[in-house]
């Protein structure tokens, strides 16, 4: 049984004792192994099909791609705003994007439509980062992959980067990694703002506890992560790993270790929603809010929270409709509204002029 976290201790930034991951029974581990590798194989076939038979939408491809010496096997995808004129040599604000996929699936290409649209919407230079995947590369491999490539991007004189205006963002696992790498030397202090969508921020509680704590019933909506969360926890977190390591679980990071401006977006029908709510409310000094009061959108100082009502995990990427949830068209409308809010919020953070 995982020790209950005292929220007051987190708010006061008192250190909590380490919480090592325990080795679960062999049948559970074997089930996770076979289920995850089956899903990874199916996902690889699906993306192969897309590459062969579904060409990318016009205008969504990166301006260029690069591979840096620190991680030559990882492709970095770079998107310039459509309005950018290289002859003017104007420096651009930088947005580092990190894709999701439970630390085990997908490549940076899945975020191409978002990255190209975000570059044009905000006039930022958008750099989409990749990382090695679990279970062959468990924590902290992805964190250090993203960190090293990001530092190489910042040191790349061929890119027109305004180093005083750097933001980072990510979806799901990518949101976790955005908050993780922001704590590391070389990036800490340089990243001014983070925009994270439905991230996992607390590995300190196993999936069954998160499912039991949901404020909605499974009969209303089927949670996207209900089964896969066990497989991903097995793959990404090694036995003996401290589940409260702030690089793994940013919920336990000190406030001054994180970017000064943070915007978190949660999904109503998502088992990760409560931990995201807890973290952003704690950062904003609103930890005394409970229940429905926590679901209310807010913007307090440098912290902002939005709850996408009627949406499941990964709603920004057109996930299939879930029982009791919004239609795909409605979810796309909600996502576009949130992107507009994030754009305006980045202006307040002064990442955007």
C-alpha positions as CSV (number, residue, x, y, z in Angstrom):
1,X,0.0,0.0,0.0
2,X,1.4,3.4,-1.0
3,X,1.8,5.9,1.8
4,X,-0.8,8.7,1.6
5,X,0.8,11.9,0.6
6,X,0.3,14.8,3.0
7,X,-0.7,17.7,0.7
8,X,0.2,20.2,3.4
9,X,3.7,18.8,3.5
10,X,4.0,19.4,-0.3
11,X,2.7,22.9,0.0
12,X,5.2,23.6,2.7
13,X,7.9,22.0,0.6
14,X,9.0,19.6,3.3
15,X,10.9,16.6,2.0
16,X,9.0,13.3,1.9
17,X,10.8,10.0,2.4
18,X,11.7,8.0,-0.7
19,X,9.1,5.6,-2.0
20,X,11.0,2.8,-3.9
21,X,9.0,0.9,-6.5
22,X,8.2,-2.6,-5.3
23,X,8.6,-5.7,-7.5
24,X,5.1,-7.0,-8.4
25,X,4.3,-10.7,-8.8
26,X,5.7,-12.5,-11.8
27,X,2.3,-13.1,-13.5
28,X,1.6,-9.4,-13.4
29,X,5.0,-8.6,-14.9
30,X,4.6,-11.2,-17.6
31,X,1.2,-9.8,-18.5
32,X,2.6,-6.3,-18.7
33,X,5.5,-7.5,-20.9
34,X,3.3,-9.3,-23.4
35,X,0.5,-6.7,-23.5
36,X,2.9,-3.8,-23.9
37,X,5.0,-5.4,-26.7
38,X,1.8,-6.5,-28.5
39,X,0.5,-2.9,-28.4
40,X,3.9,-1.5,-29.4
41,X,3.9,-3.9,-32.4
42,X,0.4,-2.9,-33.4
43,X,1.3,0.8,-33.1
44,X,4.4,0.3,-35.3
45,X,2.3,-1.3,-38.0
46,X,-0.3,1.5,-37.8
47,X,2.3,4.2,-38.2
48,X,3.9,2.3,-41.0
49,X,0.5,2.2,-42.7
50,X,0.1,5.9,-42.3
51,X,3.6,6.6,-43.8
52,X,2.9,4.4,-46.8
53,X,-0.8,5.2,-47.5
54,X,-1.7,8.4,-45.7
55,X,0.5,11.3,-46.8
56,X,0.9,14.2,-44.4
57,X,-1.6,17.1,-44.7
58,X,-0.2,19.9,-46.8
59,X,1.7,22.5,-44.7
60,X,2.2,20.3,-41.7
61,X,5.8,19.1,-42.5
62,X,8.8,20.6,-40.7
63,X,10.9,23.3,-42.3
64,X,14.0,21.1,-41.7
65,X,15.1,18.2,-39.6
66,X,18.4,17.7,-37.7
67,X,20.3,15.1,-35.8
68,X,22.7,16.3,-33.1
69,X,25.9,14.6,-32.1
70,X,24.7,14.1,-28.5
71,X,21.9,11.8,-29.7
72,X,22.5,11.0,-33.4
73,X,19.7,8.4,-33.5
74,X,17.0,10.9,-32.5
75,X,15.6,13.2,-35.2
76,X,14.7,16.8,-34.3
77,X,12.0,18.5,-36.3
78,X,12.1,22.2,-36.7
79,X,9.2,24.4,-37.7
80,X,9.6,28.1,-38.8
81,X,6.6,30.4,-38.9
82,X,5.2,30.6,-42.5
83,X,5.7,34.4,-42.3
84,X,9.4,34.2,-41.4
85,X,11.9,35.9,-43.8
86,X,15.4,34.4,-43.4
87,X,16.9,37.5,-45.0
88,X,15.9,39.7,-42.0
89,X,17.8,37.4,-39.6
90,X,15.2,38.2,-36.9
91,X,15.5,36.2,-33.7
92,X,12.4,34.2,-32.7
93,X,11.0,33.0,-29.4
94,X,11.5,29.3,-29.0
95,X,8.9,26.7,-28.2
96,X,10.2,23.2,-27.3
97,X,7.5,20.6,-27.9
98,X,7.6,17.0,-26.6
99,X,5.2,14.4,-27.9
100,X,3.2,11.9,-25.8
101,X,2.8,8.2,-26.0
102,X,3.1,6.9,-22.4
103,X,7.0,7.0,-22.7
104,X,6.7,3.9,-24.8
105,X,5.0,4.8,-28.1
106,X,4.9,7.2,-31.0
107,X,7.5,9.5,-32.5
108,X,7.8,13.3,-32.8
109,X,6.0,13.1,-36.2
110,X,2.6,12.7,-34.4
111,X,2.8,16.3,-33.3
112,X,3.6,17.7,-36.8
113,X,0.1,19.2,-37.3
114,X,0.2,20.9,-33.9
115,X,3.8,22.2,-34.3
116,X,3.3,23.7,-37.8
117,X,0.0,25.3,-36.7
118,X,1.6,26.6,-33.4
119,X,4.5,28.1,-35.2
120,X,2.2,30.0,-37.6
121,X,-0.2,31.0,-34.8
122,X,2.5,32.4,-32.4
123,X,5.3,33.3,-34.8
124,X,7.6,31.1,-32.6
125,X,10.3,28.8,-33.8
126,X,8.9,25.4,-32.8
127,X,11.4,22.5,-32.2
128,X,9.8,19.1,-31.8
129,X,12.0,16.7,-29.7
130,X,12.2,12.9,-29.7
131,X,13.4,10.4,-27.0
132,X,14.1,6.8,-26.6
133,X,11.2,4.6,-25.5
134,X,10.5,2.2,-22.6
135,X,10.8,-0.6,-21.7
136,X,14.2,-0.8,-23.3
137,X,14.9,2.7,-22.1
138,X,13.2,3.3,-18.7
139,X,13.4,6.5,-16.6
140,X,15.5,8.6,-16.7
141,X,16.6,7.9,-20.3
142,X,13.9,10.0,-21.9
143,X,14.5,13.0,-19.5
144,X,18.2,13.1,-20.4
145,X,17.6,12.5,-24.1
146,X,15.3,15.5,-24.2
147,X,17.6,17.6,-22.0
148,X,20.7,16.9,-24.1
149,X,19.0,17.5,-27.5
150,X,17.4,20.7,-26.1
151,X,20.7,22.0,-25.0
152,X,22.2,21.2,-28.4
153,X,19.3,23.2,-30.0
154,X,20.1,26.2,-27.8
155,X,23.8,26.0,-28.8
156,X,22.9,25.8,-32.5
157,X,24.0,29.1,-34.0
158,X,22.3,28.4,-37.3
159,X,18.8,28.7,-35.6
160,X,17.4,32.2,-35.0
161,X,16.7,31.7,-31.3
162,X,15.9,34.5,-28.9
163,X,17.4,33.0,-25.7
164,X,15.5,35.4,-23.5
165,X,12.1,34.0,-24.7
166,X,12.0,30.2,-24.3
167,X,8.9,28.1,-23.5
168,X,8.4,24.3,-23.3
169,X,5.3,22.2,-23.7
170,X,4.1,18.6,-24.1
171,X,1.2,16.2,-24.2
172,X,0.7,13.5,-21.7
173,X,4.2,11.9,-21.2
174,X,5.6,14.8,-23.0
175,X,4.1,17.1,-20.4
176,X,5.8,15.1,-17.7
177,X,9.1,15.4,-19.6
178,X,8.7,19.1,-20.1
179,X,8.4,19.7,-16.3
180,X,11.2,17.1,-15.7
181,X,13.9,18.6,-18.0
182,X,13.1,22.2,-16.9
183,X,14.7,21.2,-13.5
184,X,18.1,20.2,-15.0
185,X,21.2,22.4,-15.3
186,X,21.5,24.0,-18.7
187,X,17.7,24.5,-19.0
188,X,16.7,25.5,-15.5
189,X,16.3,29.3,-15.4
190,X,16.3,29.5,-19.2
191,X,12.8,28.1,-19.7
192,X,10.4,30.9,-18.8
193,X,7.1,29.1,-19.3
194,X,5.6,25.6,-19.6
195,X,2.3,24.6,-21.2
196,X,1.5,21.0,-20.4
197,X,-1.5,19.0,-21.5
198,X,-3.0,16.2,-19.4
199,X,0.4,15.2,-18.0
200,X,1.3,12.5,-15.5
201,X,3.0,14.3,-12.6
202,X,2.8,11.7,-9.8
203,X,4.1,8.2,-10.1
204,X,3.8,7.9,-6.3
205,X,0.4,6.2,-6.5
206,X,-0.2,3.0,-8.5
207,X,-2.9,3.0,-11.1
208,X,-5.5,1.2,-9.0
209,X,-5.4,4.0,-6.4
210,X,-5.7,6.7,-9.1
211,X,-8.7,4.8,-10.6
212,X,-10.4,4.5,-7.2
213,X,-9.9,8.2,-6.5
214,X,-11.6,9.3,-9.8
215,X,-14.5,11.8,-9.2
216,X,-16.5,10.1,-11.9
217,X,-17.7,6.5,-12.2
218,X,-16.5,4.0,-14.8
219,X,-20.1,3.4,-15.8
220,X,-20.2,7.0,-17.1
221,X,-17.1,6.9,-19.2
222,X,-14.4,4.3,-20.0
223,X,-11.0,5.7,-19.0
224,X,-8.4,5.6,-21.8
225,X,-5.6,4.6,-19.5
226,X,-7.5,2.1,-17.3
227,X,-5.5,-0.9,-18.6
228,X,-2.5,0.6,-20.3
229,X,-1.4,2.5,-17.1
230,X,-0.3,-0.7,-15.5
231,X,1.8,-1.7,-18.5
232,X,3.4,1.8,-18.8
233,X,4.2,1.9,-15.1
234,X,5.9,-1.5,-15.4
235,X,7.9,-0.3,-18.5
236,X,9.0,3.1,-17.4
237,X,9.6,2.9,-13.7
238,X,12.3,0.4,-12.6
239,X,12.1,-1.7,-9.4
240,X,13.8,0.2,-6.6
241,X,13.3,3.6,-8.3
242,X,12.2,6.4,-6.0
243,X,8.7,7.1,-7.2
244,X,8.9,10.6,-5.5
245,X,12.0,11.7,-7.5
246,X,11.0,15.1,-8.8
247,X,12.4,14.3,-12.2
248,X,10.0,11.3,-12.4
249,X,7.1,12.9,-10.5
250,X,7.2,16.7,-10.9
251,X,4.5,17.0,-8.3
252,X,7.3,16.6,-5.7
253,X,9.5,19.3,-7.2
254,X,10.1,22.5,-5.3
255,X,8.4,25.5,-6.8
256,X,11.7,27.2,-7.5
257,X,12.9,24.2,-9.5
258,X,10.2,24.6,-12.1
259,X,9.6,27.2,-14.8
260,X,8.2,30.4,-13.2
261,X,5.1,30.4,-15.5
262,X,3.1,27.2,-15.8
263,X,-0.2,26.5,-17.6
264,X,-1.7,23.1,-17.0
265,X,-4.6,21.6,-19.0
266,X,-6.5,18.6,-17.7
267,X,-9.2,16.4,-19.2
268,X,-12.4,15.7,-17.3
269,X,-12.5,12.0,-18.1
270,X,-8.9,11.2,-17.3
271,X,-7.5,9.3,-14.4
272,X,-4.5,11.7,-14.4
273,X,-6.7,14.8,-13.9
274,X,-6.6,14.8,-10.1
275,X,-2.9,14.8,-9.7
276,X,-2.6,17.6,-12.3
277,X,-5.2,19.6,-10.4
278,X,-3.4,19.0,-7.1
279,X,-0.1,20.2,-8.5
280,X,-1.3,23.4,-10.2
281,X,-3.5,24.4,-7.2
282,X,-0.6,23.8,-4.9
283,X,1.7,26.0,-7.1
284,X,-0.9,28.8,-7.2
285,X,-1.5,28.7,-3.4
286,X,-5.0,27.3,-3.8
287,X,-4.4,23.9,-2.1
288,X,-7.3,24.4,0.2
289,X,-9.8,24.1,-2.6
290,X,-11.7,20.7,-2.7
291,X,-14.2,18.9,-4.9
292,X,-16.0,20.7,-7.6
293,X,-14.2,24.0,-6.6
294,X,-10.9,22.4,-8.0
295,X,-12.5,21.8,-11.4
296,X,-13.0,25.6,-12.0
297,X,-10.7,27.2,-14.4
298,X,-8.4,29.8,-12.9
299,X,-5.5,32.1,-13.6
300,X,-3.7,33.3,-10.5
301,X,-0.4,35.2,-10.9
302,X,1.9,33.1,-13.1
303,X,-0.3,29.9,-12.9
304,X,-3.2,28.9,-15.1
305,X,-5.5,25.9,-15.1
306,X,-8.1,24.8,-17.6
307,X,-10.3,21.6,-17.4
308,X,-11.5,20.3,-20.8
309,X,-15.0,19.3,-19.9
310,X,-16.4,16.1,-21.4
311,X,-13.0,15.2,-22.8
312,X,-10.8,12.1,-22.3
313,X,-7.0,11.8,-22.1
314,X,-5.4,12.7,-25.4
315,X,-8.4,14.7,-26.6
316,X,-6.2,17.1,-28.5
317,X,-5.2,14.3,-30.8
318,X,-8.6,13.2,-31.9
319,X,-8.9,10.1,-29.8
320,X,-12.0,7.9,-30.4
321,X,-15.2,9.0,-28.7
322,X,-15.7,7.6,-25.3
323,X,-19.0,6.7,-23.7
324,X,-20.5,9.9,-22.2
325,X,-17.8,12.1,-23.8
326,X,-17.9,14.9,-26.4
327,X,-17.9,14.3,-30.1
328,X,-14.7,14.5,-32.0
329,X,-15.7,17.8,-33.6
330,X,-16.6,19.2,-30.2
331,X,-13.2,18.1,-28.7
332,X,-11.4,19.8,-31.6
333,X,-13.3,23.0,-30.9
334,X,-12.3,22.8,-27.2
335,X,-8.6,22.1,-28.2
336,X,-8.6,25.1,-30.5
337,X,-10.0,27.3,-27.8
338,X,-7.3,26.1,-25.3
339,X,-4.6,26.8,-27.9
340,X,-5.9,30.3,-28.2
341,X,-5.8,30.8,-24.4
342,X,-2.3,29.4,-24.3
343,X,-1.2,31.8,-27.0
344,X,-2.6,34.8,-25.0
345,X,-1.1,33.5,-21.8
346,X,2.4,33.3,-23.3
347,X,2.1,36.9,-24.1
348,X,1.5,37.7,-20.4
349,X,4.6,35.6,-19.5
350,X,6.6,37.8,-21.9
351,X,7.8,34.8,-23.8
352,X,6.0,36.4,-26.7
353,X,6.4,40.1,-27.4
